[in-house]
């Protein structure tokens, strides 16, 4: 298959906030262009993107996965749903044996064992690391466990059944696994190469971290009782961020394989996944300290490019930090991108094979409208990209 890449670039301003904290509780930062910048880690925005799929019902639950150490409990719940006659303890035992047959290590955490001993309940084993499995894979493992419920140990010793366990765990990947990949420490055969690379979002300008000193009053204090019930500080900053993600559509298609639904064109699962990713990456927002700061914003501008050359980030447009001489950062950032993108595309891109769409808001982003096909709304952008991806996939290699 011809290599196909989708680049998503966004400019997004966030007010005073602490979206993504470091180990001291301060907003994460990075040094770029010789000055400190606000930073939101790729992991934070990837999780926001992944949870947005479900929160906004962009994809059906059957097309999504679960990443958890509690994989035994998750499968056990499915086992009891399939066969209610099996009690909690039996379901957990079946699930645990099935997970181990797949080559994943489990153990009962000490805290769970102690709690179960005190309460007289059952302690559920956990995987030693996060395990990412699709809904279909979890359902398939549960069905197989119920099939061998009479003697699960003997059932799983049979070669065909053991092979089936591994086949179920490594086929029909969910969209989020296909996009973001999967790494299994003790079973490298289950690893899935991520189709998406997400950059750390950084501010286009210099940023200094500030501290907010706050107090909380005790509602039950009398007039004679002075002082605060609690005092503290919280660090924050504000920034106009440059965000970037690169999606390898060809890798996504390979990861999805035949897709999650029967009797549909091979391009359909890929189109749905691409549309969901673009929508979710653009509209999602990490929620660190959101109750404190209420930083609910959306991008001022989004540029999406579909290309057959390698992915290209435009972050170098901001290596020289914006000073804010025009009273803010969005206008100058948009002007910088509008000037930089054609130059780097002329030098390294492939104009004949590259498609460009622009979604922008307000007069500050006006110049970006000249670099590609302007769309009026996120839904229009998502639809246009999905159609273009389908057309590219349908072309002979």
C-alpha positions in Angstrom: 0.0 0.0 0.0 1.2 3.5 -0.8 2.2 5.5 2.3 -0.4 8.0 3.2 0.1 10.5 6.1 -2.4 12.9 7.7 -0.9 15.9 9.5 -3.1 17.8 11.9 -1.8 21.2 13.2 -3.7 23.4 15.6 -3.3 26.8 17.3 -5.1 26.8 20.6 -5.1 29.5 23.4 -5.7 28.4 26.9 -6.2 30.9 29.8 -4.6 30.6 33.2 -4.5 26.9 33.8 -2.5 23.9 34.9 -3.5 21.4 32.2 -0.6 19.0 32.7 1.5 18.9 35.9 5.0 17.8 36.6 6.1 16.0 39.8 6.1 19.2 41.8 2.6 20.2 40.8 3.7 23.0 38.4 2.6 23.2 34.7 5.0 21.3 32.5 7.5 23.4 30.5 10.1 23.0 27.8 13.1 25.1 26.6 12.7 25.8 22.9 14.3 28.6 20.9 16.3 29.5 24.0 13.2 30.4 26.1 10.9 28.5 28.4 7.6 27.4 26.8 4.4 26.0 28.3 4.1 22.3 27.4 1.3 19.7 27.4 2.7 16.2 27.1 1.8 14.0 24.2 0.5 11.4 26.7 -2.0 13.9 28.2 -3.5 14.8 24.9 -3.5 11.2 23.6 -5.5 10.2 26.6 -7.9 13.1 26.2 -8.3 12.2 22.5 -8.9 8.5 23.4 -11.5 9.2 26.1 -13.3 11.7 23.8 -14.2 8.9 21.4 -16.5 7.4 24.0 -17.5 10.6 25.8 -18.9 12.1 22.6 -20.1 8.8 21.1 -17.9 9.2 18.0 -17.4 5.4 17.9 -19.5 2.5 19.0 -18.4 0.7 22.2 -17.6 -2.4 20.1 -15.0 -0.4 18.2 -13.1 0.7 21.4 -10.8 -1.0 23.8 -10.1 -1.1 27.5 -6.6 -0.5 29.0 -6.4 -1.8 32.5 -4.6 -4.0 35.0 -8.0 -5.3 36.0 -8.3 -7.4 32.9 -9.3 -10.5 34.9 -12.2 -8.7 36.5 -13.3 -7.2 33.1 -13.4 -10.7 31.5 -15.0 -12.2 34.5 -17.9 -9.7 34.2 -18.4 -10.8 30.6 -18.3 -14.5 31.7 -21.1 -14.1 34.2 -23.1 -12.2 31.7 -22.8 -15.1 29.3 -23.5 -17.7 32.0 -25.2 -16.3 35.1 -25.0 -19.7 36.8 -21.2 -19.2 37.3 -20.5 -17.4 40.5 -18.0 -14.6 41.1 -15.3 -16.9 42.3 -15.7 -19.3 39.4 -15.8 -16.5 36.8 -12.6 -14.9 38.2 -10.8 -18.3 38.1 -11.9 -18.9 34.5 -10.8 -15.4 33.5 -7.5 -15.7 35.2 -6.7 -19.1 33.6 -7.6 -17.7 30.2 -5.5 -14.5 30.6 -2.5 -16.6 31.7 -3.0 -18.9 28.7 -2.7 -15.8 26.5 0.8 -15.3 28.0 0.0 -12.5 30.4 1.2 -12.6 34.0 -1.3 -12.0 36.8 -1.1 -11.9 40.6 -3.3 -10.9 43.5 -2.1 -7.6 44.9 -1.3 -7.8 48.6 -3.8 -5.1 49.5 -6.6 -7.0 47.7 -5.6 -10.3 49.4 -5.7 -8.7 52.9 -9.0 -6.9 52.2 -10.6 -10.2 50.9 -9.3 -12.1 54.0 -10.9 -9.5 56.3 -14.2 -9.4 54.4 -14.4 -13.1 53.5 -14.7 -12.1 49.8 -12.8 -13.1 46.7 -9.6 -11.3 45.7 -9.4 -10.7 42.0 -6.0 -11.2 40.3 -4.5 -8.3 38.3 -2.1 -8.1 35.5 1.3 -6.8 36.4 1.0 -4.0 33.8 -1.7 -2.2 31.9 -3.2 -4.5 29.2 -5.0 -2.9 26.3 -7.6 -5.2 24.7 -10.5 -4.4 22.4 -14.1 -5.1 23.3 -14.2 -7.9 20.7 -11.1 -9.5 22.1 -12.5 -9.3 25.7 -15.8 -10.8 24.5 -14.0 -13.6 22.6 -11.8 -14.6 25.6 -14.9 -14.7 27.8 -16.8 -16.9 25.3 -13.8 -19.3 25.1 -13.6 -19.4 28.9 -17.3 -20.3 29.2 -16.8 -23.0 26.6 -14.1 -24.7 28.7 -15.7 -24.0 32.1 -16.1 -27.7 33.0 -12.3 -28.1 33.2 -10.6 -24.9 32.1 -7.1 -26.2 32.8 -7.5 -29.2 30.6 -9.4 -27.2 28.0 -6.6 -24.7 27.7 -3.9 -27.4 27.5 -5.3 -28.5 24.2 -3.1 -27.0 21.5 -6.0 -25.7 19.3 -7.6 -24.0 22.3 -4.4 -22.4 23.4 -3.8 -21.1 19.9 -7.3 -19.8 19.8 -6.7 -17.8 22.9 -3.7 -16.1 21.3 -5.5 -15.5 18.0 -8.4 -13.8 19.8 -6.1 -11.6 21.8 -4.2 -10.5 18.6 -6.9 -9.9 16.0 -9.8 -7.6 15.3 -8.1 -4.7 17.0 -10.2 -1.8 18.3 -9.8 1.6 16.7 -8.0 3.1 19.7 -5.5 0.2 19.7 -5.0 0.6 16.0 -4.4 4.3 16.4 -2.3 4.5 19.6 -0.7 1.1 19.5 -0.2 -1.5 22.2 2.9 -2.8 24.1 2.8 -5.9 26.2 6.0 -6.3 28.2 6.0 -10.1 28.5 4.4 -11.0 25.1 6.0 -8.9 22.4 3.9 -10.8 19.8 0.9 -8.8 20.9 2.6 -5.5 20.3 0.9 -3.2 17.8 2.8 -0.3 16.2 1.0 3.0 16.7 -0.5 4.6 13.6 -0.5 8.0 15.4 2.4 10.2 16.6 1.4 13.1 18.9 3.9 15.9 19.6 4.1 17.6 22.9 2.1 20.8 22.6 4.3 23.9 23.3 3.5 27.6 23.5 4.5 29.8 20.5 5.9 32.4 22.9 7.9 32.7 26.1 6.0 31.7 29.3 6.6 32.3 32.9 4.9 30.1 35.6 2.9 32.0 38.2 1.4 31.1 41.5 -2.0 31.7 42.9 -2.3 32.0 46.7 -5.7 31.0 47.8 -7.7 30.7 51.1 -10.8 28.8 52.0 -13.2 29.9 54.7 -14.8 27.5 57.2 -18.5 27.9 56.8 -19.1 27.1 60.5 -16.8 29.8 61.8 -18.4 32.4 64.0 -17.6 36.2 63.6 -15.2 35.8 66.5 -13.2 33.1 64.7 -10.8 34.7 62.3 -8.5 33.2 59.8 -8.9 30.8 56.9 -9.9 27.1 57.2 -7.3 26.3 54.6 -4.6 28.1 52.6 -2.4 27.0 49.7 -0.9 27.9 46.4 -1.4 26.5 42.9 0.9 27.1 39.9 -0.5 28.1 36.5 0.4 29.7 33.2 -1.5 30.8 30.1 -0.4 30.1 26.5 -1.2 30.0 22.8 -0.2 26.4 22.0 1.0 24.8 18.7 -0.4 21.3 18.6 0.6 18.6 16.1 -0.2 15.0 15.3 0.8 12.7 12.4 -1.4 9.8 11.4 0.0 7.1 9.2 -3.2 6.0 7.3 -1.5 3.0 5.8 -0.4 1.8 9.2 -3.9 2.3 10.6 -5.3 0.3 7.7 -2.8 -2.5 8.4 -3.6 -2.5 12.1 -7.3 -2.6 11.6 -7.0 -5.5 9.1 -10.5 -6.6 8.0 -12.1 -4.2 10.5 -14.6 -4.6 13.2 -17.8 -5.1 11.2 -18.8 -7.7 8.7 -19.9 -7.1 5.1 -18.5 -3.6 4.6 -15.9 -2.1 2.2 -12.3 -2.5 3.4 -12.0 1.3 3.5 -14.9 1.9 5.8 -13.2 1.0 9.1 -10.3 3.2 8.2 -12.5 6.2 7.2 -14.4 6.0 10.5 -11.2 5.8 12.5 -9.7 8.7 10.6 -12.8 10.9 11.0 -13.0 10.0 14.7 -9.4 10.8 15.3 -9.4 14.2 13.5 -12.6 15.2 15.4 -11.4 14.0 18.7 -7.8 15.4 18.5 -9.1 18.8 17.5 -11.9 19.1 20.0 -10.6 17.2 23.0 -8.9 18.9 26.0 -6.9 17.5 28.9 -8.8 18.2 32.2 -5.9 18.8 34.7 -7.1 21.2 37.3 -10.1 22.1 35.2 -12.4 22.6 38.2 -9.9 25.2 39.4 -9.4 27.1 36.2 -12.3 26.2 33.8 -10.0 26.4 30.8 -12.6 25.3 28.2 -11.3 26.5 24.9 -11.1 25.2 21.3 -8.5 25.8 18.6 -8.5 29.2 16.8 -7.1 27.5 13.7 -6.7 24.0 12.4 -4.6 23.0 9.3 -4.9 19.4 8.0 -2.7 18.0 5.3 -3.0 14.6 3.5 0.3 13.7 1.9 2.3 10.8 0.5 5.7 12.3 1.6 6.8 11.9 5.2 5.0 13.9 8.0 6.1 17.5 8.4 5.6 19.4 11.7 5.5 23.2 11.4 6.8 23.9 14.9 10.0 25.5 13.5 7.8 28.5 12.5 7.9 29.3 16.3 11.6 28.6 17.0 12.0 32.3 17.2 9.4 33.0 20.0 6.5 35.4 19.3 6.8 38.5 21.3 3.2 39.6 21.3 3.9 43.0 19.7 0.5 43.0 18.1 -1.2 42.8 21.5 -1.7 39.0 21.6 -0.2 35.8 20.1 -2.9 34.3 17.8 -2.6 36.8 15.0 1.2 36.6 14.7 1.2 32.8 15.1 -1.3 32.5 12.3 0.7 34.9 10.1 3.9 33.0 10.9 2.3 29.7 9.8 0.7 31.2 6.7 4.2 32.3 5.6 6.1 29.3 6.8 4.0 26.5 5.4 4.2 27.4 1.7 8.0 27.8 2.0 8.7 24.4 3.6 6.2 22.7 1.3 7.9 24.3 -1.7 11.3 23.0 -0.4 10.3 19.5 0.8 6.7 18.8 0.0 4.9 17.3 -3.0 2.3 19.8 -4.1 0.8 17.4 -6.7 -0.1 14.8 -4.0 -0.8 17.0 -1.0 -4.3 18.2 0.0 -4.8 21.0 2.5 -7.8 22.0 4.5 -8.1 25.0 6.9 -10.6 25.5 9.7 -10.2 28.9 11.4 -12.1 31.3 13.7 -12.1 35.1 13.7 -10.1 37.8 11.8 -6.8 37.0 13.6 -6.4 33.8 11.5 -7.4 35.4 8.2 -4.1 34.7 6.4 -4.3 31.0 7.0 -7.4 30.9 4.7 -5.1 31.3 1.7 -3.0 28.2 2.2 -5.7 25.5 1.5 -9.4 24.7 1.1 -11.2 26.6 3.8 -14.1 24.8 5.6 -16.7 26.4 7.8 -17.1 23.9 10.6 -15.4 20.9 12.3 -18.0 18.5 10.8 -17.2 19.7 7.3 -13.5 19.2 7.9 -14.0 15.7 9.3 -16.2 14.7 6.3 -13.8 16.2 3.7 -10.8 14.4 5.2 -12.7 11.1 5.4 -13.8 11.2 1.8 -10.3 12.1 0.6 -8.8 9.2 2.6 -11.3 6.8 1.1 -10.4 8.0 -2.4 -6.7 7.6 -1.7 -7.2 4.1 -0.3 -9.3 3.1 -3.3 -6.6 4.1 -5.8 -4.4 1.3 -7.2 -1.0 1.2 -5.5 
